[in-house]
Amino acid sequence: MGEEKDMKGKAARWGAVLLLVLALTAPAAAVEEERTPVTADQLWEGSYAIGVASSSSMFRVVAAELTVADGEMEVCMTLSGTGYEKLFMGTSEEAMAAPDTECIYFAEDAAGKYTYTVPIEALDQDTDCAAWSIRKQKWYDRVLVFESDGLPEEAFVHTRFFALPLLLAAAAAIAVVLLARRRKKRT
């Protein structure tokens, strides 16, 4: 009976250690439900394909490439249609008050699609964007979310150094359990 109890205790301790290791090494996104904005200082410089969610079906982004350089980010996004002449990163009210030099005009790609290269402050947060309709000759408010979900883990600065502290914490937890077990046996 004592041996069976000791085996159950041992299994419980190792189960606890395993749960601790899994909890410490779980990706942060799996633990958090709410998204945290991702800024340029959290990403390595380079270009990455990303997704863009739009508040309007009339403003559908079919391709987007994020470029991180010199501590800043910009996205070159391709829209599904050709109905917008220019964009303004802000609300339509702000766009009406701003000089035209602050607007971002389209560039036509090889397929005839309109692309716009816009500066962004962060991924995974609502970003106001006003779009000027060529046909209606007026501004429309849109809310865009430039998404980090599709970025490879290697794009994030923390990934190169993130695993080492977790592994050290897991090793320390295992060492504590083993030392406690050894002390218990001696008494």
N, C-alpha and C positions, 0 to 999 in steps of 0.2 A: 504494500500500500504506500509506503514512504517513497519507494522508487518511482511509482506511478505519479505521485504528487510532485516529485522533483522533475520528472519529465514534462509534466504539464506546465510547471513554473518556467522551465527552460524554454519551452515552445512559446509561452506568453512573452517572455523577455525578448526572444528573437523576433517575434511578431511585432513587438513594439519598436524594436530597432529598425525593422524593415519599413514599418509605417513612417517612422521619422525620416529615414533616408528618402522614401518616395515623396514625402511632403516637402522636404528641403530641395529636391531636384525637380519638382513639378514646374512646368513653365508658368511664368507670372500671369499670362493671359488666361490660363485655365483656372487660376485662383481668383482673379478679379473678374467681376461681371461688367463693371463700368470701364469704358476705355479711357486711357490716359493719353493726352496728346503727346505725339512724338515730334521732337524738334531736331533741327539740323545737328546740334551738338551730340545727339544720341546715335547718329548714323555716320558711317564711313563715307568719305567723298566718293562719288561715282554716279552712275545712271541706273535706274531700276524701273521696270514696268510695274505700275500700280493700278488699282481700281479706283473709280471715282463714282460715288453715289450722288444723285441729284434729286432735289425736291420736286422736279418737274419732268414729266415724260416728254415734254417739248424741248428739253435740253438734255439730250442723251449723249454721254461720253462713251465712244466706242473704243478708244485707245488712249493711254496716258503714260508718259514717261517722266519720272521724277529725276531731277538732277540736283545733287548736293555738292556744293563747291564753296570754298571760302566762308564757311559758317552760314550759308544761306541756301534756301531751297526754291526751286521753280519747277513747274510742271508744264510740259507741252502736251496739251490734250486735243484730241480729234473728236469733233462732234459728228453725229450721224447725218445731220442735214447742213444746209447752207443758208439758213434763215437769219443768222445774226451777223451783223457787220463788225461789231466791236463789243468788248467786255470791259467792265469796271469792277475792280476788286473792292466791293462795298455794296451799299444799298442803292436803289434807283434814285432815292432822294439825294444821296451823296454824289451820285454820278451827274445829276442835273446841275449841281453846284460846282463841280470840278471842271478845270480846264480840259479841253479835248486831248491835250498832250498826256494826260494821265490815263487815257483809255488804251486798251490793248486791241489792236486791229487784227483780223484774221490773216493768215498766210495760207495759200492754197497748196496742198500737197500734190504729188504726182497723180493721185487718183481723183483729184478735183475736190477733195474733202477740205473743210476749213479747219485749220489748227490755230491754237492760241497758246502762247507761252506766258504763263502767269506766275507771279511770285506768291509763295505761300509761307505762312508763319509756322504751321504745324500740321502733321497728319492726325487723323482720328478726331477731328473737332469740326464743328459747324463753321463754314466759311461763307460769308455773304459775297454774292457775285451778281451784278446787274448785267443784263444782256440786252443790247439794242437791236430791236427787230427791224430788218430792212423793209419788210412789207408794211408793217403797222406804224413805223417811224416813232417808236416809243420804247422806254426802258421797261424791262420785266425783272422782278426780283427772283433770284434763285438762291438756294442754299446748297452748297457742295460739301461733301466730306471726302477728302483725299485719304484713302485707306492704306494702312500699313500691313494688313493681313497677308498680302501676297509677297511681301519682301522676304528674301532669304535670311535665315538667322545670321549669316555672315555679314549682312548689311549693318547690323546693330553693333555699336562700339562695345557694349557690355559683354557680348558673347565670348570674346577671347579671354576674358578674365573672370567671368561670372561663375564658371564651374568649379574653379579651384577652392574658393571659400566654402562652397557647399560640400565639396568632398571632404575638406578638413573638418567641417562641423559634423558630418556623418561619422567620420573616423573617431572624432572625440566622443560622440555619443556611444559608439560601440565600445570604446575603451572604458568608459564609465560603467557600462553594464557589465563588462567582463571583470573589471576590478571589484565591483560590488559582489559579483558572484564568487570571486576568489576569496574575498574577506568573509563572506557568509560561510563558505566551506571550512575556513580555519576556526571559526567559533563554534 
